[in-house]
């Protein structure tokens, strides 16, 4: 009898003697922890195991920016004792390379086979990397704990950097690096920062704020070539300008890493397809978080991932609750500047806006078919509850018929 046959004989004997179900969770983000926590809250008494490539305890990714300041910040969602008390087994630095859905087992990179009864995929997403220039050692991304540590080290020993990407993450990184006293150039290929969420008046206020923070913003351009031997020392842009730099940080979006699903019957393309109960196309396989799309919608936000993880656990426990594709607001804050965005601000039948340029304040509500379809606030934090309620309730256009 070879090693593989012996393993399956042992697994069969174990299954015969133990009727408790085994849930394995792949990934260690908020969706994974939410699923494990919900299983225990619902009195699931089977085995729960979390398999993660990371060496860190599951952590609060939204607090990673604190690493740039070396502040004593509790990043972990729970300490090690919590997992022990909840009887949740963590397997860190363990990479899943394949799921055998017929035999119901995971294949790990260390050649270990892990049997399961129910499997939750919560692998999240990784930062997109540029396809070119990958030989340079000083091209960074910012998504994981390891990314944050690396960026912190670069920020400490250098003085110039380029941030590529004018979305929320790009803005946050540019401001954090400027706070660390670096000369920052922010490059965006579109005509505006936060292009999907801004109108010209709001974009102007944001641009003025970044200028005040000594962040050099370059729009309508992108990197066309890099120069250097082992490190990128300069960047040529499509507008023919040249920038010297010590390192470059790319904030150009995220993508799910689903290589381990090759040669499986789990329906996926760029993302895993799930129904509103977080079921995949394959029995006993569930998915949640940044790696999934539900009814064609991909909501890559913390609250959505947390809710999806909980619903996957509920489905396993036969507690039926359907996920609603609720759109969450976006918020960018830095020092005294704030920007709140909800819904579609760029297309509307009607709108209401108020600009106070002297005090750098702006407020706008858009309406489609007589109902609120978007809200945008600049430096009006006190109005956020009202704006969010107006958008969520699809409030009627107040001047209808006038």
QUIQUI-V44697 format. One record per run of one state. SS is the DSSP state (H for helix, E for strand, C for the rest). FROM is the first residue (numbers start at 0). TO is the last residue. Records with the same first field share a line. If there is no record, write none. Layout:
SS->FROM-TO + FROM-TO
This chain:
C->0-1 + 17-20 + 26-28 + 41-45 + 51-57 + 59-59 + 69-74 + 76-78 + 85-86 + 91-94 + 100-103 + 108-111 + 115-116 + 121-124 + 127-137 + 141-143 + 157-158 + 164-166 + 179-181 + 187-198 + 212-213 + 218-221 + 227-232 + 237-240 + 244-245 + 250-252 + 255-257 + 261-266 + 268-270 + 274-277 + 279-283 + 287-290 + 294-295 + 297-300 + 316-328 + 334-335 + 343-348 + 359-359 + 368-369 + 378-379 + 392-394 + 396-401
H->2-16 + 29-40 + 60-68 + 79-84 + 144-156 + 167-178 + 199-211 + 258-260 + 301-315 + 356-358 + 380-391
E->21-25 + 46-50 + 58-58 + 75-75 + 87-90 + 95-99 + 104-107 + 112-114 + 117-120 + 125-126 + 138-140 + 159-163 + 182-186 + 214-217 + 222-226 + 233-236 + 241-243 + 246-249 + 253-254 + 267-267 + 271-273 + 278-278 + 284-286 + 291-293 + 296-296 + 329-333 + 336-342 + 349-355 + 360-367 + 370-377 + 395-395
